[in-house]
Amino acid sequence: MGMGIDHATFRAAMARFPGAVTIITARHGAERRGITATAVCSVSAEPPSLLVCVNRKTGTCAAIREHRAFNVSLLTDPASPLALRFAGADGVTGEDKFAEGDWIEDARGLPLLAEALIGFSCDVTETMEAGSHTVFIGEIMDVRLGEGAPLVYEQSRFHRLEPL
Ligand SMILES: Cc1cc2nc3c(=O)[nH]c(=O)nc-3n(C[C@H](O)[C@H](O)[C@H](O)COP(=O)(O)O)c2cc1C
């Protein structure tokens, strides 16, 4: 076993790891919560499930924990300003983040982006604490399919995915 790596090395390595950009949303009573996230991964087909890694400091994490449900909207390439907003770049937090973008509700009343490439509605089945983040495994209860090219993040920049 090695001695492990430092924070800067981790960040530099992960910056090269391309990620599909999503907005994870949840409900906190009457209010909505959401964050931009690339830590989203397919888990299993039976049952259909995915996982998300959410920083415990965020209101989104608290909302998912409380309601045991979350949605994932996969962004298309014109949505990069929205990705920045939901990452906190506009200095806007909580419900105010939703003032931009065309937000609709799924059957359970959780927010989904109308123009998302894919919208997943998930119920939490497992929760795991991992360092600064909580890993939520969600069973996919519904999927909404849209159109467009996915937005990708790599080396601190947004990219449009194109075929070779
Ligand atoms: C491209 C990108 C990907 C991100 N991925 C994640 C992620 O997977 N999980 C997470 O907890 N935060 C992730 N973040 C950071 C959150 O978006 C950020 O901490 C959060 O929106 C802050 O919200 P607040 O200002 O309302 O607390 C990501 C940010 C960016 C720009």
The ligand as a Gaussian input file, in Angstrom:
#p B3LYP/6-31G(d) Opt

LIG

0 1
 C      -19.173000      20.613000     -12.851000
 C      -19.499000      20.498000     -11.395000
 C      -19.758000      19.251000     -10.827000
 C      -20.093000      19.126000      -9.482000
 N      -20.376000      17.879000      -8.986000
 C      -20.768000      17.744000      -7.702000
 C      -21.164000      16.468000      -7.205000
 O      -21.147000      15.458000      -7.913000
 N      -21.569000      16.395000      -5.903000
 C      -21.622000      17.497000      -5.092000
 O      -21.999000      17.357000      -3.922000
 N      -21.248000      18.724000      -5.535000
 C      -20.840000      18.867000      -6.827000
 N      -20.507000      20.103000      -7.296000
 C      -20.535000      21.263000      -6.380000
 C      -21.956000      21.740000      -6.099000
 O      -22.642000      22.086000      -7.292000
 C      -21.910000      22.973000      -5.150000
 O      -21.238000      22.613000      -3.976000
 C      -23.276000      23.411000      -4.726000
 O      -24.087000      23.778000      -5.799000
 C      -23.192000      24.581000      -3.803000
 O      -24.529000      24.998000      -3.581000
 P      -24.904000      26.092000      -2.485000
 O      -24.080000      27.312000      -2.838000
 O      -26.385000      26.299000      -2.671000
 O      -24.554000      25.445000      -1.177000
 C      -20.153000      20.267000      -8.652000
 C      -19.877000      21.537000      -9.210000
 C      -19.556000      21.652000     -10.556000
 C      -19.285000      23.002000     -11.151000

